[in-house]
């Protein structure tokens, strides 16, 4: 029984708990870093530089999505972020123009009614 590790509750352990970075997170980081790319989190729709990603991996990665390779994380060219955001702005602008046109055709007064 001497080779069985002693189970010590976390509050009795001394020193900081070491959390290992999962291997596929390191692989994603290295792939992006070496190729000059960014990492896109499809779930949160955010881009991270490799350094931002490795610094915040605990917030980005959860145990529930530990699939290898993780489908929500994509290594992409930084220009993809610019193109994606430009497309979002274009769509939002089109929607705003449609609302403004509808407002112009609507014959209502938005004045406060007197009592």
ChimeraX attribute file (.defattr): number of C-alpha atoms within 10 A of each C-alpha:
attribute: neighborCount
match mode: 1-to-1
recipient: residues
	/A:1	4
	/A:2	5
	/A:3	5
	/A:4	6
	/A:5	7
	/A:6	7
	/A:7	7
	/A:8	8
	/A:9	7
	/A:10	8
	/A:11	6
	/A:12	7
	/A:13	10
	/A:14	7
	/A:15	6
	/A:16	6
	/A:17	8
	/A:18	6
	/A:19	7
	/A:20	6
	/A:21	11
	/A:22	11
	/A:23	10
	/A:24	14
	/A:25	20
	/A:26	14
	/A:27	12
	/A:28	20
	/A:29	22
	/A:30	15
	/A:31	16
	/A:32	22
	/A:33	16
	/A:34	9
	/A:35	11
	/A:36	14
	/A:37	21
	/A:38	26
	/A:39	26
	/A:40	22
	/A:41	19
	/A:42	12
	/A:43	10
	/A:44	10
	/A:45	10
	/A:46	12
	/A:47	20
	/A:48	20
	/A:49	18
	/A:50	21
	/A:51	14
	/A:52	13
	/A:53	23
	/A:54	17
	/A:55	11
	/A:56	12
	/A:57	16
	/A:58	13
	/A:59	8
	/A:60	15
	/A:61	17
	/A:62	9
	/A:63	7
	/A:64	6
	/A:65	11
	/A:66	13
	/A:67	10
	/A:68	9
	/A:69	13
	/A:70	14
	/A:71	12
	/A:72	15
	/A:73	20
	/A:74	17
	/A:75	21
	/A:76	17
	/A:77	15
	/A:78	16
	/A:79	11
	/A:80	14
	/A:81	18
	/A:82	11
	/A:83	11
	/A:84	11
	/A:85	12
	/A:86	12
	/A:87	12
	/A:88	12
	/A:89	12
	/A:90	12
	/A:91	12
	/A:92	12
	/A:93	12
	/A:94	12
	/A:95	12
	/A:96	12
	/A:97	12
	/A:98	12
	/A:99	11
	/A:100	12
	/A:101	11
	/A:102	11
	/A:103	11
	/A:104	10
	/A:105	8
	/A:106	9
	/A:107	8
	/A:108	8
	/A:109	7
	/A:110	6
	/A:111	6
	/A:112	6
	/A:113	6
	/A:114	4
	/A:115	3
